[in-house]
Amino acid sequence: MRDDDDDSPDDLAWEEYRRQIDRRLDEIRPGRIGASDRAWRERVYGWARNHIPDETTIVKRFAEAEVDRREAQATKRANKVLRAWLHGQAPLSWEILGPLPIRVGNVRVRLDHATPEDVDDAARELARQGLATYQEVVLLVEGLRALAREARRGGHANVAQLGDQPPRGDEPGLAAD
């Protein structure tokens, strides 16, 4: 799958197009809105549709992205089938599961071609990813709580009133309890 910032040619027109979208979003982004509410972006959607630098590239990239998205979904579908089987909700059908891939390092392996070692390696990778995700979530939770704590201590109505903050890392940042 491509990165969002790498799905178009490195071209000044595309860079400017993205900057203009960012600027327009920043100008109209509500202070508080539902995470799935998209209506506020309608003006930017319209502007973006009317100012596409190269429509041929858009069509090509959309098709590639859709194929890549569906292939990424194949691994998720495999995981869903495996979870249903593991929860006793469905039988394990190799007709359904066989052609779907698992990720083993940097290789995608069809389950009907996976060796026991491949499956063990995939399980270890999932465990590592789960731990890394958990650690990132904990870091974000701690950081958000620290911001809230400092804003309350300072009597601020919102956390932006704390002002810019230096990078935290291992160096002292926001005071911890």
Secondary structure, DSSP 8 states (H G I E B T S, - for coil): ---GGGSS-S-HHHHHHHHHHHHHHHHH--SS--TT--GGGHHHHHHHHHT-S-HHHHHHHHHHHHHHHHHHHHHHHHHHHHHHHHTTSS---HHHHTTSEEEETTEEEEGGG--HHHHHHHHHHHHHHHHHHHHHHHHHHHHHHHHHHHHHHTT-SSGGGG------TTS--S---
